[in-house]
Amino acid sequence: MNESAPIEKPPLEITQDMRDRAFSLRYSFIESLETHLLALESNLIDHKVNVRWAQDETALCDSIVELLPGKQYNSVCFDVANVPELLSTYENVINPVSVEAVVNHDQETETLIVESDFAIAENGSLVFVNRKSSDCFNLVRNVIVIVNIDQIIVSQSDLSLFLRLKSGNASSDFPSDVKILNKPYKKIVSDLFLSSQSVGYTEEDVTVSVILYDNNITDILQDANLRQSLYCIHCGRCATVCPVMKVNNGISPIDLVKKNCFDQFNKTQSIFQQTSLCGNCQEVCPINIPLVDLLIYEMNLVSENTSYNKTKSFFSILSKRSKINKKNSPFLRYFFLKRFYSKNKMLLNYLLNQKEQFYNITRESGQDTAQKEEENV
């Protein structure tokens, strides 16, 4: 366990060349996902790490419970983005302990469950960025690491690029705490009785287990267009600039693309009510994921399975985005929004109050491109 990974600070700005390189690297990885997964598994096993595979949340929870040291009342500390809801049914098996309590030595725990930010296929290293539990690794006997299989980097040499893209474009935003787990390590246990021969502590073996978590990723892979959503490195920028997230407490643009692939989501959500197609997300994405194109692509897929004529009209209007922006007619804007966002009152009110161009995705294309688009309409 490297306590401080020697990673050089990045320059002050993220260039387009860096984004293009990241897109290329992610494309190469996703297209050969199976090969890199097997390489990662092999290297983890060489490091004496117990490796399991989990297809869905049920399998993930089963694996976690099976890896716990006891059959009942295990003290468990979670440092993951979302604790699986199914684990709440194991109330006699898991006693949750907060990360803060463990870090402050207010409570002890046997097991830490943490989600890695990246895993490196070529050497089996696990990377943790600004994790609350980074100081807990030497305080537990059992570490379970959840690795989302789309968050794998092929080469160690590419790690610095992805860290700076994930963290921002200013040196002050570069990760201040990067931990890399690349070999077996020990738990530090304080000696109860000190003597002249004692160093004050002893070391105990730590059991490290990795769960390679699919989480519907291989299902998304089946669509050559939508697999671009798997290039995401979970930086969260699209969520911070999304107007729907701000007014509707919805899901992030990248999650909308991923979840809309599945029927269960379509039964409870409508993609037409979860996006304004403003393009803010695409502008800030450090990997150049074409989020607006993916959203429109999925809307087309939905329209193919519905008899509503309004979806066809919706796409007819989308093709004239630059024309709408140029005219920017309050009359046109009002009736367009009322027609297509009437069921989503919060988003409707937000868009009606906007004074800027309706579709700001055309800003980057420039006047010449916008003019050509309008001429082609």
Residue, then its C-alpha position, 0 to 999 in steps of 0.5 A: m500500500n503506497e501511502s503517497a503515490p508519487i504523481e506529478k502535478p498537472p499543468l494548469e489547463i486541460t487541453q483538447d489534445m488531452r481530451d482527444r487522447a483520453f477518448s481514444l484510450r477509452y475507446s481502445f479499452i472498451e473495444s477490448l474489455e474482455t481481454h483487459l478484464l482477464a489481465l486484471e484478474s490474473n494480476l490481482i490473483d498474483h497479488k494474492v487478492n481474492v477475486r469474484w465477479a458480480q453481474d448485478e446488485t443481487a450477486l454483488c450483495d451475495s458476494i459481500v455477505e459471503l466475504l464477511p468474516g462472521k455469519q452474524y453482526n459484522s462491523v462494516c464500514f462503507d466508502v462507496a457512492n451508493v450502498p446497495e439497498l438489498l444489504s439493508t435486508y441483512e440487518n443481523v449480518i451487517n452493523p454499519v460503522s461510519v468512516e468518520a468514526v473509524v478514522n477518529h478511532d471512536q469505533e473499530t471495524e473488522t471490514l472496510i468496503v470501498e469502491s476503487d476509482f480506477a484499476i490498472a489492468e497491466n499490473g493489478s493496482l487499485v487506485f483510490v482518489n480522495r477517499k474518506s477511508s484512505d486512512c483506514f486501510n491499516l486499521v482493518r483486517n478485511v478489505i473488500v474493493i468493488v471495481n466497476i468493470d468500466q473503470i479500468i485503465v490499461s496502462q500505469s502510464d495513463l493514470s496521471l492523464f485520467l487523474r487530472l481529467k477527473s479532478g479538474n483543470a486547475s492544479s489546486d483541484f488535482p487529487s491531494d490524496v491518491k492511494i495505490l494498492n499494489k501489493p499485500y499489506k499489513k494491519i497495524v495493531s498497537d501493543l497492549f503492553l510495552s516493554s524495552q523489546s517492544v516497538g509499540y505495535t505488531e503487524e497482522d495480515v490483511t485479507v483483500s478481496v475484489i469484486l469485479y462488478d458488471n452492473n449492466i455494463t455488458d448489456i450496454l456494450q451490445d449497442a455500438n453507439l451507447r457503449q460510448s457512455l462507458y467512456c465516462i470516468h465518473c468526474g460528475r461534471c455533467a451533473t453540476v451543469c445540468p439544468v434538469m438536475k438543478v430544478n427537477n432533482g433528476i439523474s445526471p445526463i450520463d446516468l440518463v443515457k445508461k439507465n434509459c437502455f433498460d425497460q425497467f427505467n422506461k416504465t417509471q421515467s421519461i427521457f423526454q422529461q429528463t433533458s432539455l438537450c441544452g448541451n452543457c454536459q457535452e461541453v464540460c465532459p473531459i472525455n468528449i463523450p457525445l452526450v447530446d447525440l446519445l440522448i437524441y439517439e435514445m429518443n429515436l429508439v423510444s419513438e420507434n416503439t411508440s405511436y405518438n406523433k409528437t415524438k416524430s414532430f419533436f425530432s423534426i424540430l430538433s433538426k432545426r436547432s440553430k434556426i430556433n436559436k437565431k430567431n429566438s422568438p418568444f412565441l416559438r419558444y413558448f409553444f415549443l416548450k408547452r408542447f414538449y415539456s408540459k408534463n414536467k412543470m419544474l423544467l418547463n418553468y425553468l426553460l421559459n425563464q431562460k433568456e439565452q439561446f434555447y439550445n446552447i450546444t450550437r455555441e461551440s460550432g460557430q456561426d459558419t456551422a450554424q448558418k450551414e445547418e440553417e441553409n440545409v433545413 
